[in-house]
Amino acid sequence: MAAAPAPKTLAAFEAATGFMPLNEGLALYAAAAEAAALGLPLLEVGTYCGRSTILLADVAREAGTTAVTVDHHRGSEEQQPGWEYHDPELVDPEVGRMDTLPAFRRTLFRAGLEDHVVALVGRSPQAARIWNTPLGLVFIDGGHTDEHAGGDYEGWAPHVADGGLLVIHDVFPDPADGGQAPYRVYLRALASGAFTEVSVTDSLRVLRRTGPGS
């Protein structure tokens, strides 16, 4: 598989609502392309409006596998009213709460990738408890509290297959740059002995399963 997305995919990624910068998106795509060789699903936790999903879905399409997303679509902590990343256009006027699911579906439709994604709408820990399929890649990009980031790691890291990749977003060693929960998850993964670091691209960390446990 190509280690970089085609221009059409890249254009869809850049047009989609979301926060992942291009260089990190390219690193995620390359990791997904490598992991896809295992022939297993690629899963992300934290979908928002589907910006990064485009990359995983494009890889899944080319590899003949499936991209899976897990999100309750009510927005994470920093996306609620009054917080820095709140987008009032994503509030459902009928219920008065965030709802990114319609935007996510439009993102996939515009990119022509609906048939290559399975979207699990619900809480990550609940979905993880009923999941029993090995995964070629797990991309953790959900809530940034210790409770949520830690829960995502505990729920999904055990499903990463031997040789598969664990990708963690928003890893900031310096507290001045961002929240520390994903960084603590990253350190926990390394300390477990189950994962070895493969690459670093700004706040994106790619780790490979090289041992048992999590």
PEDA-V246317 format. One record per backbone hydrogen bond with DSSP energy under -0.5 kcal/mol. CO is the residue of the C=O (numbers start at 1). NH is the residue of the N-H. E is the energy in kcal/mol with one decimal. If there is no record, write none. Layout:
BEGIN
co->(CO;CO)
nh->(NH;NH)
e->(E;E)
END
This chain:
BEGIN
co->(6;7;8;9;10;11;12;13;17;21;22;23;24;25;26;27;28;29;30;31;32;34;35;36;41;41;42;43;44;44;45;47;50;51;52;52;53;54;55;56;57;58;59;60;60;66;67;68;69;70;71;73;76;77;78;80;83;86;87;88;90;91;92;92;97;100;101;102;103;104;105;106;107;108;108;108;109;113;114;116;117;118;118;119;120;120;123;124;125;126;127;128;134;135;136;137;138;138;139;139;140;144;145;146;147;148;149;150;151;152;153;156;157;159;161;164;165;165;166;167;168;170;171;173;174;174;180;181;182;183;184;185;186;187;188;189;190;194;194;196;199;201;203;203;204;205;206;206;207;208;208;209)
nh->(10;11;12;13;14;15;16;16;51;25;26;27;28;29;30;31;32;33;34;35;36;37;38;39;136;137;68;139;46;70;141;50;54;55;55;56;57;58;59;60;61;62;63;64;65;42;118;44;120;46;122;100;79;80;85;83;86;88;90;91;99;93;96;97;92;104;105;106;107;108;109;110;111;112;113;114;112;116;117;67;119;69;120;121;71;122;127;128;129;130;130;131;41;161;165;43;140;167;45;141;169;181;149;150;151;152;153;154;155;156;157;159;160;135;164;209;138;167;207;140;205;172;173;175;177;178;184;185;186;187;188;189;190;191;192;195;193;210;211;208;206;204;171;205;201;168;198;199;166;196;210;163)
e->(-2.6;-2.5;-1.9;-2.4;-2.4;-1.5;-1.1;-0.6;-0.6;-2.2;-2.6;-1.6;-2.4;-2.5;-2.3;-2.1;-2.7;-2.7;-1.9;-2.7;-2.2;-1.2;-2.1;-2.0;-2.3;-1.0;-3.1;-2.8;-0.6;-1.9;-2.5;-2.5;-1.6;-0.6;-0.6;-1.7;-3.2;-2.0;-1.9;-2.6;-2.5;-2.0;-2.3;-1.3;-2.0;-2.3;-2.6;-2.7;-3.5;-2.6;-1.0;-1.8;-1.6;-1.3;-1.7;-2.0;-1.6;-0.5;-2.2;-1.4;-2.9;-0.7;-2.7;-0.6;-3.2;-2.5;-2.5;-2.1;-2.2;-2.1;-2.3;-2.7;-1.6;-0.7;-2.5;-0.5;-1.1;-1.8;-1.2;-2.3;-0.5;-2.2;-0.6;-0.7;-2.1;-0.8;-2.2;-2.7;-1.7;-0.8;-0.7;-1.0;-0.5;-2.8;-2.5;-2.9;-0.6;-3.2;-3.1;-0.7;-2.2;-0.6;-3.0;-2.1;-1.7;-2.3;-2.0;-2.7;-2.3;-2.3;-2.1;-1.7;-1.8;-2.8;-2.6;-2.9;-2.2;-0.5;-2.7;-3.2;-2.5;-0.8;-0.5;-0.6;-2.3;-0.7;-2.4;-2.0;-2.4;-2.4;-2.2;-2.4;-2.0;-2.6;-1.3;-0.9;-1.1;-2.4;-1.5;-3.0;-2.3;-2.6;-2.4;-0.5;-2.6;-2.4;-3.7;-1.5;-3.2;-2.4;-0.6;-1.6)
END
